[in-house]
Amino acid sequence: MSKPLNIIFAGTPDFAAKHLAALIESEHNILAVYCPPDKPAGRGKKLTACATKLLALENGLTVEQPVNFKEATDQQILAAYNADVMIVVAYGLLLPEIILNAPRYGCINVHGSILPKWRGAAPIQRSLEAGDAETGVTIMQMDKGLDTGDMILKAACPILPSDTSASLYEKLAELGPKALVETLSEMSTGKYNREPQDDSLSTYAAKLDKTEAELDWQLDAETLDRKIRAYIPWPVAQFTFLEDEKENRIRVWKASVVDERGKPGNIISADKNGIVVATANKALRIENLQIPGKKAMPASDVLNSKAHWFKPTQPISGTK
């Protein structure tokens, strides 16, 4: 027979806060919420609490904010809660083995992919960039490896041609809390399934780097389109236009694939419908972009003032 679990929750951003909100509404007892220490933000560098801490305080929950778990005192404080399980969602701190083993059922994690595919820091972005047909969340028993623990429950959703990392993030922020509460219902009976991962099927989702955002027009249009969608909202795909030896970084927020051809990197057309650039296969129509000092805007608005940057038959990157 199931009974409410005594849980510790650890998380940081809004994605984690949405999972905490679901737990607050559940039957389970939240003993404490763990968050990283407040960080300076804004021009005034004022210490600012993360989304998870703010939600915890709004609901009168105990908040713990250790710098890490290297100190014996912090390890003892967590162990003293005598929790049944610790739930970790986008926490951002590495948990030593002594913490992983402290709760009765150990620690479980909500990971943003269908494991064993896309272990690592950027599973949402890498699945979209790779052209996967679906993604999802996996509720996983944590171990000392990188997302290598036994899988408890999976929930999938399709990746649509219009999806960006931002839209997939929102989908998983709805999918994950439901899967988490379902997992806890199973765990509360004292019996739950744990499926070992097949390491031979694993792929690694490396952390995003700004240098990856540069668009390479020697790639095909489909690859570039996925890259643009994968890098929203960060670091945002971009290219450099050189004018009078000045570099102008131009970010691309929306594009689509069109069946036109030309020399890769050359502009085929530029009008109210967008700026069409040839790639290694087909072409990319840039529909929404951001020039230096401005907000993102439709291509038609950019062309009103910068048409000379996007002359047909010329390279989109300008002349060096």
N, C-alpha and C positions, 0 to 999 in steps of 0.2 A: 504494500500500500504506500502511496506517495505521501510525502510531508514537505512543508516548506524548508528550503535550504537556507543556511546561514552563509552569506556570500560577502566577499570583498570584491570591489570593482576597481579596475585600474584603466584609465584612459585620459585622453587629452582633447582632441578637436571635436568639432560639432558631430562628426561621424560617430565618435565614442559616446557623446552626450545623448544621441538618439537611442543608443542601446541602453544607456542608464535609465532613460525615461521609460522604456518598456519594462525594465526591472522594477522601477518604482511602482508601476501599475500592476505588477504581478503579485503572486502570493508570497514571494520569497523575502527574506529579511536581510537588508543591506547593513552589514556591520560597519563598514568604512569604505570611503572612496579615496583611492590613491591617484594623485596628479603630480606632474613635475612642479618644481618651484615656480612661482610667478616670475614672468620675464618682462623686461622693459620694452615698451612699445610706443610708437608715435614720436612726434618731434620732441615732446617733453621727456621721453624715456621713462614714463611712469610705469611702475610695476603693474602688470595686468594679469588677471586670472584667466585660465583657459575655460572653454565652454563647459567642460565636464565639472570643474570646480564650481562655477557659477550655479549650475543646475543642482549640484549637491547641496550647496548652502541654501538655495531657495527652498529645499525640501528638508532642511534641518538635519542633514546627514553629517557624520563625522568625516573630516577631510584630513588626510595625511599627505605630506609633501617632501619625502626624503630626496636628497640630491641623487643618491643611488642606494644600492643595497649592500655596499661594501662594509659599512659599519655594523658591528655586532648588535648595537643598540637598536638600529632600524630593523634588523632581522628578528630580534626578540619581540619588538612591538607588534610586528605583523603576526608572528606565531602566537602571541598572546590572545589574539582575537579568536583563535580556535575555530576557524572557518571550515565549512564543508568544502567550499570551492572558491577559487579566485578566478575572476573573469577579466581577461586582458583584451582591450580593443584600442589599437593605435595609441599605445601608451608612450612609446619612444624611449623607454629605459630597458636595458638588458637585465634579465632576471637570473641571478645565480641559482645553482641547483638546490641550494638550501631553501630558497623561496619557492621554487617549483614544487618541492616536496612537502612544504609546510601544511597546506590545507588537506583535509581528509581525502578529497578526490583530486588533489593537485590543482594545477592551473589549466584553464582552457582559453583558447584564443579564437576570435572571429577573424578569419583571413579572407581577403577580397579576391579569391579565385577558386576555381574548382581544382583542388589539389589532387595529384602532386604537380599539376601544371602551374607555373608562375609562382614559385617560392621566391620570397624576397621583398624588397621595399616598394616596388611600383607595379603590382600585379594588374591593376586596372588599365594603366597606360600601355603596358607591354602587350596585354591581350588584344587591345584595340589596334595597336600598331601592327601586330602580327596578322591581323585579318581573321581572328577567331570568330566563329559563328555564335558563340555564347560565352558567358562568364557566370559568376555567381559568388557565393560565399561557402566556406567550409568551416564548421566548428571543429576545432582540433585540440587534442590533448597536447599540451606543450611539453617539450623535452629540451635538452640542452643544444639540440641542433637548430638550424635555420629553417623553420616551418616544416620540420620533418616528422612531427609527432603523429600518432594515430588519429584517424579521421572518425568523428562521431556522427556528424550529420552534414549533408550537402544540400544546397538550394541553388538552382540555376535560373538564369534569365537570358533571353536572346540579345545579341548585339545588333542593333539596327544600323542601316547605312547612314542615318542622320546622327547617330550617337557621338558624343564627345566624352572625354574623361569626366567632365563635369556632370553630364547627364547620367553616365553610368554610376558615378559616385552616389548620386541621389537615389538611383534604383536600388543599389546595394544597401544604402542607408535605410531603406524600407524593408528589404528582404532579410538583412542580417538580424535585426531585433526579433523578428518572428521566429527565425531559425534558432536563435539563442534561447528564447523562452521555451520552445519545443524541446530543445536539448535538456534544459534544466528539469522539465517535467519527467523526462526519461531518467535522468540522474537521480531525481528525488525518490525513485522506487528502489534505489540501491543496485539496480542492474541496467546497464546500457551497453550498446554495441561499440566496439572500437576496432576499426579496420586499419591495418598497417598500410602505409604508403608503398607503392612500387617505385623505388628510386630510379629504375631504368626509364620511367616515363616522365621524370621530373624535368622542368625547365626553370631557368633563373630569371627573375624580373629585377634587373639591375636598377639602382637608383638613377633617376633622371639627372642629366647634366646639361647645363646651358649650351655647351658646344654642340650638342645633338640637334639643337633647334634650327640650325642653318639648313635651308632647303637646297638640295642638290638636284638641279634640273636634268642631270644625266640619268636620274631614276625615272621609272614610269609613273604616270599620272595617278594610278590607283594607290601606289605606295606613298606618294606625296600626300594624297588626300587623307589616308589613314594617319599619317604622321601629324598633319595639321590638326585633325580631330583628337588625336591622342595627347597633344601638348596643350590643350585647353583645359584648365586656365593657366597652367605654367609648364614650361617656360615660354610657350607660344612660339610656333614655327615662324621663321623670319628669313629675310634676305637683306643684303646691303646694296644700296644704290649710291654710287659715287658721283658727286657733282662738285666740280672745281676742287677736286682732291679731298672733299669733305665726305665722310662716311655717314649715310643716312640709314639707320636701321628701321626696316619696315616689317611690321608684324602682320601675319595673315590669320584672320579669325574665322573666315568661312570661305570654302571653295567647293568646286564640283568638277567632276571629270567630264570632258566633252570629246567627241570623236573627230578631232582635228589633228593635223600633223604639220611639223615644221622642224627647223633646227632646234635642238634642245636648248632652252634658255632664251629663245627669241620670242618676242611678243607677236602674236598672230593678229590680234585685234584688241581695241580698247574703246568701249562704249558704255552706255547706261546699264548694260547687262553684266558687265564685268571686264576684267583684264585677262585675256586668254593667252597663256604661255605654253609653248611647245615643250614636251618632255621626251624621254626616250621612247615612249609609246603613248599615243594620244596626247591630249593637252589638259591643262588645269585652268579652269576659269576662277579667278580670284574675285569674290563677290563682296567681301568685307575685309578691310585692312586698316592698319593704324600707322600713320606717319609720325615722325618725331614731333613731340610737343602737342599732339592732338589725341583725342579719344578715337576709338575704333568707329569707323563709319562706312557706309556703302561705297563701293568703287566709284559710282557715278558722282558722289560728292567730292571724292579725292581728285577726280579728273577735272573738276571745275577749276581747281587751282594748280594742279600738278600734272596736267596733260603732257607737258614736255618731258616728264620722266618716263612716260609709258607710250612712246611712239611705236607703232607697228613696224615690224621687221628689225627693230633694234633689240639688243640684249636687255633683259629686264634688270640686270644687275648694273647697268650703266657701263661707261667706258673708263677703263683704268688708264 
